């Protein structure tokens, strides 16, 4: 995940009351999270992803008219309340983003040019974490489920470990070493023909230090809270507070 405005990067709502409560929990998570920097070569991560994707065809997102992009943005815009994080980059993405961590693309020059039906927003959290929200739209629910299985698979990511979060329902957690050499926590879930992802690349330290200090536990607690802020998450209860 990178910052396009020059900052140095470290590697609808269920109702107002619930949104406020989730935000409080979120701030607790973000305040407690410890995190990482790149300490090893990036090439092995890219090679691992390329080999996996090359051997197993990955469903690609649909193409949509520019007027539909706004709806995709709205689907993820509430992942991090504006008063909590600073938005620094956004745009359309392809399905390969779950491996490549590619930067989102700016608006097309032509107003008639179709765009990928994937949208990503990136924020800096108050503690320096790099937080991302994606929505990816496929041709069918079957394709979305196929993509979800691949994107959340540990065999397609470097140093990956899978998990099952309490929230959101049918979610999948994955920790991995991203192409920037930073340890990252992702949560994926599918709703119909859409797949959503929230990611947190914590700031500071090494991957080994993050694991030792329980930084991944805090990062997973953070993204699972954020996922529950998405309109399609259907979380039935607010996530519990993270351990101290």
Helices and strands as residue ranges (DSSP letters): H 16-32, H 43-55, E 63-64, G 66-68, H 69-76, G 77-79, E 85-92, H 97-100, E 115-116, E 118-125, E 130-137, H 141-151, G 154-156, E 161-163, E 172-177, E 183-191, E 194-201, H 207-212, H 215-227
